[in-house]
Structures are given as C-alpha cells and as structure tokens.
C-alpha cells in the first residue's frame, strides 16, 4: 500500500509552496485524483483547497496558455 506523500515526509499542505503543488497537477492544470496521487483522504482535501487558493491568488494558473 502506498503511503501518503505528506504523511511520509511529515509536511503540511501549504498554498504558498507552489513547487510541491505542481507535483499533483496535470499538464492541463487539472488536479490529479486520489488514486493517482496516492494521498490519504484528509490530505487530498487539503491539497484541493490549497491549489484553489493558490489559483485565486495568482500563484498557479487556472489554465494552460
């Protein structure tokens, strides 16, 4: 069984950490599903919220140029 990336590294999900968030976004700027990311349920929800916050603040794009 795969362990969650954030549980394994003992890291927090942060909307300001754009490089980590980019790992979980496809080339079309879609958020990968839980099966593909291997995250636990609570961290997947926190990741989704962090990515949406980063998009609103302009740290991540909504779409590809």
ChimeraX commands (.cxc) that place a marker at each C-alpha (Angstrom):
marker #1 position 0.00,0.00,0.00 radius 0.5
marker #1 position 1.34,3.44,-0.94 radius 0.5
marker #1 position 1.84,5.91,1.81 radius 0.5
marker #1 position 0.63,9.47,1.57 radius 0.5
marker #1 position 3.32,11.93,0.37 radius 0.5
marker #1 position 2.56,14.42,3.16 radius 0.5
marker #1 position 2.30,11.76,5.89 radius 0.5
marker #1 position 5.56,10.18,4.76 radius 0.5
marker #1 position 7.53,13.44,4.55 radius 0.5
marker #1 position 5.79,14.83,7.65 radius 0.5
marker #1 position 4.97,18.03,5.73 radius 0.5
marker #1 position 1.98,20.33,5.81 radius 0.5
marker #1 position -0.06,21.27,2.75 radius 0.5
marker #1 position 0.62,24.95,2.08 radius 0.5
marker #1 position -0.83,27.07,-0.73 radius 0.5
marker #1 position 2.39,29.12,-0.87 radius 0.5
marker #1 position 4.53,26.05,-1.66 radius 0.5
marker #1 position 3.86,26.12,-5.41 radius 0.5
marker #1 position 6.61,23.64,-6.36 radius 0.5
marker #1 position 5.03,20.92,-4.21 radius 0.5
marker #1 position 1.54,21.70,-5.52 radius 0.5
marker #1 position 2.73,21.37,-9.13 radius 0.5
marker #1 position 3.53,17.70,-8.50 radius 0.5
marker #1 position -0.20,16.99,-8.11 radius 0.5
marker #1 position -1.41,18.96,-11.17 radius 0.5
marker #1 position -1.51,17.61,-14.73 radius 0.5
marker #1 position -0.18,19.41,-17.79 radius 0.5
marker #1 position -3.69,20.73,-18.43 radius 0.5
marker #1 position -3.76,22.19,-14.89 radius 0.5
marker #1 position -6.22,19.60,-13.61 radius 0.5
marker #1 position -5.89,18.24,-10.08 radius 0.5
marker #1 position -4.99,14.55,-10.11 radius 0.5
marker #1 position -7.48,12.21,-8.40 radius 0.5
marker #1 position -6.69,10.42,-5.18 radius 0.5
marker #1 position -5.96,7.12,-6.90 radius 0.5
marker #1 position -3.22,8.73,-8.97 radius 0.5
marker #1 position -1.68,10.89,-6.21 radius 0.5
marker #1 position -1.74,8.21,-3.52 radius 0.5
marker #1 position -2.67,10.74,-0.85 radius 0.5
marker #1 position -4.84,9.97,2.14 radius 0.5
marker #1 position -8.35,11.42,2.18 radius 0.5
marker #1 position -7.64,14.32,4.53 radius 0.5
marker #1 position -4.52,15.46,2.67 radius 0.5
marker #1 position -6.27,15.18,-0.72 radius 0.5
marker #1 position -8.97,17.56,0.53 radius 0.5
marker #1 position -6.37,19.95,1.95 radius 0.5
marker #1 position -4.44,19.77,-1.33 radius 0.5
marker #1 position -7.55,20.64,-3.32 radius 0.5
marker #1 position -8.22,23.68,-1.14 radius 0.5
marker #1 position -4.58,24.80,-1.30 radius 0.5
marker #1 position -4.48,24.55,-5.10 radius 0.5
marker #1 position -7.70,26.53,-5.42 radius 0.5
marker #1 position -6.37,29.22,-3.06 radius 0.5
marker #1 position -3.09,29.44,-4.99 radius 0.5
marker #1 position -5.04,29.84,-8.24 radius 0.5
marker #1 position -7.18,32.68,-6.86 radius 0.5
marker #1 position -4.09,34.48,-5.54 radius 0.5
marker #1 position -2.34,34.11,-8.89 radius 0.5
marker #1 position 0.40,31.74,-7.75 radius 0.5
marker #1 position -0.86,28.98,-10.07 radius 0.5
marker #1 position -2.64,29.43,-13.41 radius 0.5
marker #1 position -6.20,28.22,-13.95 radius 0.5
marker #1 position -5.45,27.05,-17.50 radius 0.5
marker #1 position -2.54,26.49,-19.85 radius 0.5
marker #1 position -1.58,29.42,-22.06 radius 0.5
marker link #1:1,2 radius 0.2
marker link #1:2,3 radius 0.2
marker link #1:3,4 radius 0.2
marker link #1:4,5 radius 0.2
marker link #1:5,6 radius 0.2
marker link #1:6,7 radius 0.2
marker link #1:7,8 radius 0.2
marker link #1:8,9 radius 0.2
marker link #1:9,10 radius 0.2
marker link #1:10,11 radius 0.2
marker link #1:11,12 radius 0.2
marker link #1:12,13 radius 0.2
marker link #1:13,14 radius 0.2
marker link #1:14,15 radius 0.2
marker link #1:15,16 radius 0.2
marker link #1:16,17 radius 0.2
marker link #1:17,18 radius 0.2
marker link #1:18,19 radius 0.2
marker link #1:19,20 radius 0.2
marker link #1:20,21 radius 0.2
marker link #1:21,22 radius 0.2
marker link #1:22,23 radius 0.2
marker link #1:23,24 radius 0.2
marker link #1:24,25 radius 0.2
marker link #1:25,26 radius 0.2
marker link #1:26,27 radius 0.2
marker link #1:27,28 radius 0.2
marker link #1:28,29 radius 0.2
marker link #1:29,30 radius 0.2
marker link #1:30,31 radius 0.2
marker link #1:31,32 radius 0.2
marker link #1:32,33 radius 0.2
marker link #1:33,34 radius 0.2
marker link #1:34,35 radius 0.2
marker link #1:35,36 radius 0.2
marker link #1:36,37 radius 0.2
marker link #1:37,38 radius 0.2
marker link #1:38,39 radius 0.2
marker link #1:39,40 radius 0.2
marker link #1:40,41 radius 0.2
marker link #1:41,42 radius 0.2
marker link #1:42,43 radius 0.2
marker link #1:43,44 radius 0.2
marker link #1:44,45 radius 0.2
marker link #1:45,46 radius 0.2
marker link #1:46,47 radius 0.2
marker link #1:47,48 radius 0.2
marker link #1:48,49 radius 0.2
marker link #1:49,50 radius 0.2
marker link #1:50,51 radius 0.2
marker link #1:51,52 radius 0.2
marker link #1:52,53 radius 0.2
marker link #1:53,54 radius 0.2
marker link #1:54,55 radius 0.2
marker link #1:55,56 radius 0.2
marker link #1:56,57 radius 0.2
marker link #1:57,58 radius 0.2
marker link #1:58,59 radius 0.2
marker link #1:59,60 radius 0.2
marker link #1:60,61 radius 0.2
marker link #1:61,62 radius 0.2
marker link #1:62,63 radius 0.2
marker link #1:63,64 radius 0.2
marker link #1:64,65 radius 0.2
view
